[in-house]
């Protein structure tokens, strides 16, 4: 059961480029529901990210930081939006560095040398990381 989505985004470095990493977690089990990367951070990217989550997990309330693109995106998708509570903020703020550290380590050891890279290898690695993380959570229960 999903009670809500806790969502945040952060800037990460891949090769010599910076990209946005979008993350959605579920607060009860701390499962990572979705990850996405983009070269831009705006309402259109946020809408695509949230739409994919809603199509997979259904409509649930959304908790975010003060990003200006989230309230309008939630209104467009007919989702209830609220700012992170202290507890929600602590959950996402622990998850983001956890993912970011591992992503940057991956890039240190397996840097992309392609010009105009489409970042598919980064998404493949992130998907593998999410599968591993979520399976570890299930083993702990």
C-alpha positions as CSV (number, residue, x, y, z in Angstrom):
1,X,0.0,0.0,0.0
2,X,1.3,3.4,-0.9
3,X,0.2,6.3,1.3
4,X,1.9,9.0,-0.7
5,X,4.9,9.8,-2.9
6,X,7.8,11.7,-1.5
7,X,9.6,13.4,-4.4
8,X,12.8,15.4,-4.8
9,X,15.4,16.1,-7.4
10,X,19.1,16.8,-7.2
11,X,21.9,17.7,-9.5
12,X,24.5,15.0,-10.3
13,X,27.6,15.0,-12.4
14,X,28.0,12.4,-15.1
15,X,31.3,12.8,-17.0
16,X,31.7,16.5,-17.6
17,X,28.0,17.1,-17.6
18,X,25.5,17.9,-14.9
19,X,22.1,16.2,-15.0
20,X,19.0,16.2,-12.8
21,X,18.2,13.1,-10.9
22,X,14.5,12.8,-10.0
23,X,13.5,10.4,-7.2
24,X,10.2,9.2,-5.7
25,X,10.1,7.1,-2.6
26,X,7.3,5.5,-0.6
27,X,7.5,6.6,3.1
28,X,6.4,3.4,5.0
29,X,8.8,0.9,3.5
30,X,11.3,3.6,2.1
31,X,11.2,1.8,-1.2
32,X,12.4,3.7,-4.2
33,X,9.5,3.8,-6.6
34,X,11.0,5.6,-9.5
35,X,14.1,7.3,-10.7
36,X,14.6,9.5,-13.8
37,X,17.2,11.7,-15.2
38,X,16.9,14.8,-17.3
39,X,19.1,17.6,-18.6
40,X,16.5,20.2,-17.5
41,X,14.4,20.9,-14.4
42,X,11.0,22.3,-15.1
43,X,7.3,21.7,-14.9
44,X,7.2,19.6,-18.1
45,X,9.9,17.2,-16.8
46,X,8.2,17.0,-13.4
47,X,4.9,16.2,-15.1
48,X,6.4,13.4,-17.2
49,X,8.1,12.0,-14.1
50,X,4.9,12.1,-12.0
51,X,2.7,10.8,-14.8
52,X,4.9,7.7,-15.1
53,X,4.6,7.1,-11.4
54,X,0.9,7.5,-11.4
55,X,0.4,5.2,-14.3
56,X,2.4,2.5,-12.5
57,X,1.2,3.0,-8.9
58,X,-2.0,5.0,-9.1
59,X,-2.9,8.5,-7.8
60,X,-1.7,9.3,-4.3
61,X,-0.8,12.5,-2.5
62,X,2.6,14.1,-3.3
63,X,5.0,15.5,-0.8
64,X,7.7,17.8,-2.2
65,X,10.1,20.6,-1.3
66,X,9.4,24.2,-2.4
67,X,10.1,23.6,-6.1
68,X,7.8,25.9,-8.0
69,X,7.1,23.2,-10.7
70,X,5.5,20.7,-8.3
71,X,2.2,22.5,-7.3
72,X,1.2,23.2,-10.9
73,X,2.2,19.7,-12.0
74,X,0.1,18.2,-9.2
75,X,-2.9,20.4,-10.1
76,X,-2.6,19.3,-13.8
77,X,-2.5,15.6,-12.8
78,X,-5.3,16.1,-10.1
79,X,-3.0,15.0,-7.3
80,X,-3.1,16.4,-3.8
81,X,0.2,18.3,-3.1
82,X,1.8,19.4,0.2
83,X,5.2,20.5,1.3
84,X,7.4,18.0,3.1
85,X,6.8,17.5,6.8
86,X,9.9,17.3,9.0
87,X,9.7,13.5,8.9
88,X,9.1,13.3,5.1
89,X,12.0,15.8,4.5
90,X,14.3,13.6,6.6
91,X,13.4,10.5,4.6
92,X,14.1,12.0,1.2
93,X,17.1,13.9,2.5
94,X,18.7,10.6,3.6
95,X,17.8,8.9,0.4
96,X,19.1,11.5,-2.0
97,X,22.8,11.5,-0.8
98,X,22.6,7.7,-0.6
99,X,21.7,7.4,-4.3
100,X,23.9,10.3,-5.3
101,X,27.1,8.9,-3.7
102,X,26.7,5.6,-5.4
103,X,25.9,7.2,-8.8
104,X,29.0,9.4,-8.6
105,X,31.1,6.4,-7.6
106,X,29.8,4.5,-10.6
107,X,30.7,7.4,-12.8
108,X,34.2,7.6,-11.2
109,X,34.9,3.9,-12.1
110,X,32.9,3.7,-15.4
111,X,33.0,7.2,-16.9
112,X,31.3,7.9,-20.1
113,X,33.6,9.0,-22.9
114,X,31.0,9.4,-25.6
115,X,30.3,12.8,-27.0
116,X,26.6,13.6,-26.9
117,X,25.9,10.6,-24.7
118,X,22.2,9.8,-24.3
119,X,22.9,8.6,-20.7
120,X,21.3,5.2,-21.3
121,X,24.1,3.5,-19.3
122,X,23.4,5.8,-16.4
123,X,19.7,4.8,-16.4
124,X,20.6,1.1,-16.7
125,X,22.8,1.4,-13.7
126,X,20.2,3.4,-11.7
127,X,17.6,0.8,-12.5
128,X,19.9,-2.0,-11.3
129,X,20.6,0.0,-8.1
130,X,16.9,0.5,-7.4
131,X,16.3,-3.2,-7.8
132,X,19.1,-4.1,-5.5
133,X,18.1,-1.5,-2.9
134,X,14.4,-2.5,-2.9
135,X,15.2,-6.2,-2.7
136,X,17.5,-5.5,0.3
137,X,14.7,-3.7,2.0
138,X,12.4,-6.7,1.5
139,X,15.1,-9.1,3.0
140,X,15.3,-6.9,6.2
141,X,11.6,-7.4,6.9
